[in-house]
Amino acid sequence: MKILNQTAYSPARRARLAFTLVEIMVAIVIIMITFVTIFGTMTLSLSITQTSRENLRATQIMLDKMEGVRLYKYTQLTDGTLIAKFTNSFYETNNIGSATATGSGVQYTGVVSVTSCPFNISYSNYMQQVSVSVGWISGGTPRTRSMSTFVSLQGLQNYIYND
């Protein structure tokens, strides 16, 4: 077996073995497209994760307000004083267990409203519709979510208050 040393090649032959400028430019363009695609995908995935977090937090706030409706008597729901506006902030945590109170979190605003039942049935006079709407601004875009439920005169509050 005979192994040739590269220095044994003539300069003309070594020039033919090297990459041309066009091949190098094509390789650089392919690498740049790959990097742009990877970083674009990472940016998009981070924004989707942030939006999902904000949606989840809005759902948690609405659920908290809905759970509080269970503590009201039916007469308290129907007297018209439960329409309440609220604000709730969410701050990211910087360390385990410590929240940053810098005011850079998302500000959620919402309203709890009670209206008569929209159905036209015999027992609809004994029901109320409770709605919770939450809004916030995410990346300059206003977002809203809402949730509603029905409360009846003979509902869960009778077991809580033994009326």
Secondary structure, DSSP 8 states (H G I E B T S, - for coil): -----GGGS-HHHHHHHS--HHHHHHHHHHHHHHHHHHHHHHHHHHHHHHHHHHHHHHHHHHHHHHHHHTTS-HHHHHTS---EEEEEEE--EEETTEE--SS-SEEEEEEEEEEE----SGGGGGEEEEEEEEEEEETTEEEEEEEEEEEETTSTHHHHH--
